[in-house]
Amino acid sequence: MEKVIVGVGFLMFTSERVPRLFVVKELNDKPAISKGRGMLSFPLETMKESDGGVVENTIGRLIEEEIGADQSLVKILGVEQCRFKLIPGRDDVETVYGYGLFLGNPEHKFSPSDTDISFAGWHTPTEVLRRFTRVETAPILKHFRKNHFRKVVQAIV
């Protein structure tokens, strides 16, 4: 049986009246996973064995490595249990995602320790979908908007 690689995305929003999504830009090409330089997305991290198969553990690591923020400034609101197979020709890669709020000042200087990405600003999901994005981005954002966006808005008020 082929080993499954699990990618974990995290949709982190500002806690403002109109929530905006934390967006990163890819700095390198990785054709094996359909990732190209300049593509935008929400942060994504590969689940490691040390995460114990727990999505929240990967999200905690992602917050530090891909976002560059202290975990105490982020409130995880939920984790989607559906596993998406979104990379063309890669049945061995599944993607899951969580979502939450950044409780700090959105003007915080974010500095991801991952050198493959840079912070690309806060954008609405609609703005992100109009741009050059990773293959995982649109299907997950559309699923999120349909199934979970209301939870984010309710958590803000």
JOTA-V962370 format. One record per residue. SS is DSSP state (helix for helix, strand for strand, loop for the rest). D_FIRST is the distance of its C-alpha to the first C-alpha in whole Angstrom. Layout:
ss: <SS,SS>
d_first: <D_FIRST,D_FIRST>
This chain:
ss: <loop,loop,loop,loop,strand,strand,strand,strand,strand,strand,strand,strand,strand,strand,loop,loop,loop,loop,loop,loop,strand,strand,strand,strand,strand,strand,loop,loop,loop,strand,helix,helix,helix,loop,strand,loop,loop,loop,loop,strand,strand,loop,strand,strand,strand,strand,loop,loop,helix,helix,helix,loop,loop,loop,helix,helix,helix,helix,helix,helix,helix,helix,helix,helix,helix,helix,helix,loop,loop,loop,helix,helix,helix,strand,strand,strand,strand,strand,strand,strand,strand,strand,strand,strand,loop,loop,loop,loop,loop,loop,loop,loop,strand,strand,strand,strand,strand,strand,strand,strand,strand,strand,loop,loop,loop,loop,loop,loop,loop,loop,loop,loop,loop,loop,loop,loop,strand,strand,strand,strand,strand,strand,strand,loop,helix,helix,helix,helix,helix,loop,loop,loop,strand,loop,helix,helix,helix,helix,helix,helix,helix,helix,helix,helix,helix,helix,helix,loop,helix,helix,helix,helix,helix,helix,helix,helix,loop>
d_first: <0,4,6,9,13,15,19,22,25,28,31,34,38,41,43,46,47,45,42,40,37,36,35,34,34,31,33,31,28,25,24,20,20,23,26,29,32,34,32,33,31,30,29,25,23,20,19,19,17,21,21,20,18,21,22,26,25,24,27,29,28,28,31,33,31,31,34,36,37,38,36,39,40,37,36,33,34,30,27,25,22,21,18,19,17,20,19,20,17,14,12,10,13,15,19,21,24,27,31,34,38,39,42,44,46,44,46,44,44,40,38,35,34,31,32,30,32,36,37,38,40,40,40,40,37,39,40,36,35,38,37,34,31,28,25,24,28,29,27,27,30,31,29,31,34,34,32,33,36,39,37,38,42,42,41,44,47>
